[in-house]
Amino acid sequence: MISGKFAITLHILSLLSKHPEEFLSSEYLAGSMNINAVLVRKEIANLKKHNMVESREGKYGGTRLLKPATEITLKDIFCMTFETVHLGYAKNDPNPNCPVGKEINNNLNDLYKNINQNISSHLEKISLLDFTKEF
């Protein structure tokens, strides 16, 4: 299912890329997105798990990038947030005796696989630096 995780993570990384030497607080990051800092800290934990950022606590604490923005692709971010776009299936199992019902889920699987390959191919070509040049 599509969620806002990709957008939140991309927003966090975009801000961090604009201040590569600074540790930015979760409150500052959350203020830019107008969301609760708890949501930001949750995504930062995921970024730390993937070795994209480092954090420190205390008065001068916060988070900063571990990698240059040129080395991070939007595909990397996509894969950290949900790996694939999943548009879903009907709640009920289709009728296996129906010519459409017996094949619909296989066709949807192929469609979703193709969509994800296209998304990955496109996002792989865009670095975080490229994305943030407009800001």
N, C-alpha and C positions, 0 to 999 in steps of 0.2 A: 504494500500500500504506500502511496506517496505521502510523505510527511514534510514538515517544515525543517527537519534536521539538516538537510543539505543547505538550505538558505541560511540557517543560523550558523552552521559551521563555516560556511563561506564568508559570512559577514565577520565572524570572529577573526578568521585568518586574514581577511582583507585589512582589517584594522591593525592587526599585529604586523602585517607586512609594511604598513605605512610608518611604523615605529619599531624597526628591527632591533634596536639596541635597548629599548625600554621594556620594563615589566608593566603591563597594563592590568589594572584591577578588574575583577569580574563585574564590579559595580559600574565602572566606566564602560566596559564592553556592553553590558546590559542596557545602559542609558542610551547608547547609540541605536540599539534595536528596539528600545521601549518595551523590554520584557523583564521578567524577574531574573535576578542574578543567579538564582538556583538553577534555572534552565541553562544559563551560560556555563556554570560550573560543571554541570552534567556533560555538556559537550566538550569542555576542556579536559575532563577525565578521559573521554574517548580519544581526544587528540594526544594526550600524554601516553595512553596505551599504544598508540601507533607511532610514537616517537616523533611527533611533529612539533610539539611545544615542550617547554619546561616551565615550571612554576616555583615560586618561593613564597613563603608566608611572611607575615609581619607588616610593620608600618610601610616599608618600601617594597612590599610583595606584589605579586601579580604573575602574569604569564607573558612569555615571548616565544617567538619562533625558534626552532632548533635548526631549521634548514632555510636556505635562501628561497625567496618567492619564485625564483627562476627554476628551482628544482621540484616544485610542487605543481602537479597538474590538477585540473578540475576532475579528471578521472580518479586521481588519488583520493580526493575529497568525497566524491560520489561513492567510491568503494568503502570508505570509512563510515559512511552514514547509513547506507542500506543496501549496498552491493547491486541490487537490481530493482528496476521498476516492476511492480507487480500490480496489474490492473484488476486482478481478481477473477472469480468465477461465480456462477449462480449459486445460491445457497442450497438448492435442491440438486440431487444427482439427476442428470438428464436421462431420459428414457432410452435404454440400450436397444430397444426395438425400432426406434425412429432413425431414419437415415442421417438426420442432422444431429440428433441427440447422441448417437453412438460415436460421432467424430468431433463434436464441437470442442471438447477439452483438449484433444490432441492438436487441433488447428490453433486453438488459443495458445497452447504451449509453444508452438512454432512461431507464432506471431510475437509473443513476448520475448522469446529468445532473439529474434531478429531486431526488435526494438532495442533491447539491451545492448546488442552488438553495435548498433548504429550510435546509440548514446555514448558508449565507451569509446568508440572510434573518434567521435567528434570531441568529447571532453579531453581526450588524451593529447590533443593538439593545442590546448589552451593552458598556459601556465598561470599560476596565481598572479604573477607580475603582469602578464598580458591582460588579465581580467581587471586588475586594479588600476591600470593606466588612466582610465577615464575619471578616477576620483582625485 
